[in-house]
Amino acid sequence: MTEPQIWTIIAVLVAALGAIVTIVTQSFNRSITALGEKMDAKFDGLRTEMVLRFERVDERFEQVDGRFEQVDRRFEQVDRRFEQVDGRFEQVDQRFERLEKRVDGLDRDVQAIAKRVFPES
């Protein structure tokens, strides 16, 4: 083989190697791009699912908040009723105190009458 033939073979091999590297690189780039697109699609799907789930959780929290507000209103109503009952009990206590004073006064009067009618012998 002559020197020009060797240089020709080297040039052909370098060109072939360059072509192979280019083809492999392009194929690798396409694979990476496709993988990236698949990953993006999966992340988008996951993001959508998470957003939907969080929206459902938010709705449930709003429902729970509504229920707590109802319970709070009912407790306020019960508290007002207890205040009314306390007021009525205070009125009843005052009436009993007045009645006790009257009964005490009547008891003294009855004892005084009894002493006059039935003097001790």
C-alpha positions as CSV (number, residue, x, y, z in Angstrom):
1,M,0.0,0.0,0.0
2,T,1.2,3.4,-0.8
3,E,1.2,6.4,1.4
4,P,-1.6,8.2,-0.4
5,Q,-3.8,5.1,-0.1
6,I,-3.1,5.0,3.7
7,W,-4.0,8.6,4.1
8,T,-7.1,8.0,2.1
9,I,-8.1,5.1,4.3
10,I,-7.4,7.2,7.4
11,A,-9.6,10.0,6.0
12,V,-12.4,7.6,5.2
13,L,-12.2,6.1,8.7
14,V,-12.2,9.5,10.3
15,A,-15.2,10.6,8.2
16,A,-17.0,7.3,9.1
17,L,-16.2,7.8,12.7
18,G,-17.4,11.4,12.6
19,A,-20.6,10.3,10.9
20,I,-21.1,7.6,13.5
21,V,-20.5,10.0,16.4
22,T,-22.9,12.5,14.7
23,I,-25.6,9.8,14.3
24,V,-25.2,8.5,17.9
25,T,-25.2,12.0,19.2
26,Q,-28.4,12.9,17.4
27,S,-30.0,9.7,18.4
28,F,-28.9,10.3,22.0
29,N,-30.3,13.9,21.8
30,R,-33.6,12.6,20.4
31,S,-33.8,10.0,23.2
32,I,-33.0,12.6,25.9
33,T,-35.5,15.0,24.4
34,A,-38.2,12.3,24.2
35,L,-37.4,11.2,27.7
36,G,-37.6,14.8,28.9
37,E,-41.0,15.3,27.1
38,K,-42.3,12.1,28.8
39,M,-41.1,13.3,32.2
40,D,-42.7,16.7,31.6
41,A,-46.0,15.0,30.7
42,K,-45.8,12.8,33.8
43,F,-44.9,15.8,36.0
44,D,-47.8,17.8,34.4
45,G,-50.2,14.9,35.1
46,L,-48.9,14.6,38.7
47,R,-49.2,18.4,39.2
48,T,-52.8,18.3,37.9
49,E,-53.7,15.4,40.2
50,M,-52.1,17.1,43.2
51,V,-54.0,20.3,42.4
52,L,-57.3,18.4,42.2
53,R,-56.6,16.6,45.5
54,F,-55.7,19.8,47.2
55,E,-58.9,21.4,45.9
56,R,-60.9,18.5,47.4
57,V,-59.0,18.9,50.7
58,D,-59.7,22.6,50.7
59,E,-63.4,21.9,50.0
60,R,-63.5,19.5,53.0
61,F,-61.8,22.0,55.2
62,E,-64.4,24.6,54.2
63,Q,-67.2,22.1,55.1
64,V,-65.6,21.4,58.4
65,D,-65.2,25.2,59.0
66,G,-68.9,25.6,58.2
67,R,-69.8,22.8,60.7
68,F,-67.7,24.4,63.4
69,E,-69.4,27.7,62.8
70,Q,-72.8,26.0,63.2
71,V,-71.7,24.3,66.4
72,D,-70.3,27.7,67.6
73,R,-73.6,29.4,66.9
74,R,-75.5,26.6,68.7
75,F,-73.2,26.9,71.7
76,E,-73.8,30.7,71.7
77,Q,-77.6,30.0,71.7
78,V,-77.2,27.5,74.6
79,D,-75.1,30.0,76.5
80,R,-77.8,32.7,76.0
81,R,-80.4,30.2,77.3
82,F,-78.3,29.4,80.3
83,E,-78.0,33.1,81.0
84,Q,-81.8,33.4,80.8
85,V,-82.2,30.4,83.1
86,D,-79.6,32.0,85.6
87,G,-81.7,35.2,85.5
88,R,-84.9,33.3,86.3
89,F,-83.2,31.3,89.1
90,E,-82.1,34.7,90.6
91,Q,-85.7,35.9,90.4
92,V,-86.9,32.7,92.1
93,D,-84.2,33.0,94.8
94,Q,-85.3,36.6,95.5
95,R,-88.9,35.5,95.7
96,F,-88.0,32.7,98.1
97,E,-86.1,35.2,100.3
98,R,-89.1,37.5,100.4
99,L,-91.3,34.5,101.2
100,E,-89.0,33.3,104.0
101,K,-89.1,36.8,105.5
102,R,-92.9,36.7,105.4
103,V,-93.0,33.2,106.9
104,D,-90.6,34.3,109.6
105,G,-92.8,37.3,110.3
106,L,-95.9,35.1,110.4
107,D,-94.2,32.5,112.6
108,R,-93.4,35.3,115.2
109,D,-97.0,36.5,115.0
110,V,-98.4,33.0,115.5
111,Q,-96.0,32.4,118.4
112,A,-97.1,35.7,120.0
113,I,-100.8,34.9,119.5
114,A,-100.2,31.4,120.9
115,K,-98.5,32.9,124.0
116,R,-101.5,35.2,124.6
117,V,-104.1,32.5,123.9
118,F,-102.3,29.8,125.7
119,P,-100.3,31.4,128.5
120,E,-97.9,29.2,130.2
121,S,-99.1,27.9,133.4
